[in-house]
Amino acid sequence: MGTSLAEIKFKGWMALVKELGYAGATKFILIYEPGAGDYTKERKEVFKDVSIEEIAEEIRKTKNKR
């Protein structure tokens, strides 16, 4: 079974956060995103296959590596 698009997007985001921090990662994304659309709807789609526990665990891992 391959990696889902949601998982790829999540891991990509976490890689950006690891290297740039949350503010830097957000700024990086905004360079490529025009800001049009429904962020809440898009966020739900991106993270639909990821539980809040998984997100929290990734945040903890990232914080522990610093």
N, C-alpha and C positions, 0 to 999 in steps of 0.2 A: 504494500500500500504506500503510495507516494505522500509527500508532504502537501497539506492543503494550502491554498492561497492565503487563508487567514493566518496559518502558522508561519508561513514565509514572511508575510507582512509584519507579524508580531516580532519574530526573531530579528528582522531587519531594523525595526524600531528600537529594540533592545540593544542591538549593536551600535546604533547611533547614540543612544543614551549612554552607553558604556564609554564611548570615546569623547562625546561632546557634552554630556550632561543633558538634563531635560530641556533647559532653555536653549542650548546650542542645537540640539536635535530638532526642536520645534522650529527654530530659525532656518535650519537646513531644509526642512520639509516645505516651509513657506516659500522658499526660493522657487520650488518646482510646482507648487500648488497655487492656483490663482485665487482660491478662497471662495469660489462660487459653489453653490450646492448646499446640501443639508448635512452638516458635520455630524449631528447626532445619528442620523440614519446611516451615514457612511461608517461611523465608528462601530455601530451595532453590527454592521455587515462584516467589517474587518475582524472583529473579535467574537463573532458568533460561535466559533468552535473552541474558544478559550475561556476557561472558568476564571472567576475572580481570584480563586485560590492560586491558580497557575500564574496569573499576573502578579499577585502579591509575592509569590515565591521567586519569580524572576527579579522583582525589585529588590528583595532581600539579598539574593545572590549578587546582584550588581553592587549594592551598597557594601557588602562584605569584601568585595574585590578591591575597593578603593583604599 
